Amino acid sequence: MLKPARILTFKCANCSKAVKVFLQKVSACSHIQPYQGICACGEVKRHATGNKAAVESYLQANDDGWMHHH
């Protein structure tokens, strides 16, 4: 099985600069691979791959306390 990339780069929605997001630590399951980073302008960027419901939950979370549960 391929491992997910640890760092991805996106364009910031706020200032259009490049922002790097880093793979976050979660449980050992492969249901979701969440990423998060902060642009130089202060905008938080989230991205995730995996199970559709888990990805939507992560992207809609408004804090750093998001946890993946089975």
C-alpha positions in Angstrom: 0.0 0.0 0.0 1.3 3.5 -0.8 1.9 5.9 2.0 0.2 9.3 1.7 2.4 12.3 1.0 3.5 14.1 4.2 3.4 17.6 2.8 1.1 19.0 0.1 1.1 22.6 -1.3 -2.0 24.6 -2.1 -2.9 28.2 -3.1 -4.2 30.2 -0.2 -7.9 31.2 -0.7 -7.3 34.4 1.2 -4.0 35.8 -0.4 -3.2 33.4 -3.2 0.3 32.6 -1.8 1.5 29.0 -1.6 0.6 27.3 1.7 2.0 23.9 2.8 -0.2 21.5 4.7 1.3 18.7 6.7 -0.1 15.2 7.3 -1.6 15.1 10.8 -1.2 12.2 13.2 -4.4 10.1 13.5 -5.2 6.5 14.3 -3.5 3.8 12.3 -6.6 3.3 10.1 -6.6 4.3 6.5 -10.1 5.8 6.5 -8.8 9.4 6.4 -5.5 11.2 5.9 -6.0 14.8 7.3 -3.7 17.6 6.5 -3.4 21.1 8.0 -1.3 24.2 7.6 -1.3 27.9 8.2 -0.5 30.4 5.5 1.9 33.4 6.2 -1.2 35.6 6.2 -2.7 33.6 9.1 -5.4 31.7 7.1 -5.8 28.0 8.2 -5.8 25.5 5.3 -7.3 22.0 5.8 -7.3 19.2 3.3 -8.1 15.5 3.6 -8.3 12.3 1.6 -10.1 9.1 2.4 -13.6 8.2 3.5 -16.1 10.8 2.2 -18.0 11.2 5.6 -14.7 11.4 7.6 -13.3 14.0 5.2 -16.4 16.2 5.3 -16.4 16.0 9.1 -12.7 17.1 9.2 -13.2 20.0 6.8 -16.2 21.3 8.6 -14.5 21.2 12.1 -13.8 24.7 13.4 -11.1 23.8 15.9 -8.0 21.7 16.4 -9.9 19.2 18.6 -11.2 17.1 15.7 -10.8 13.4 16.4 -11.4 10.4 14.1 -13.7 7.8 15.6 -14.9 4.4 14.4 
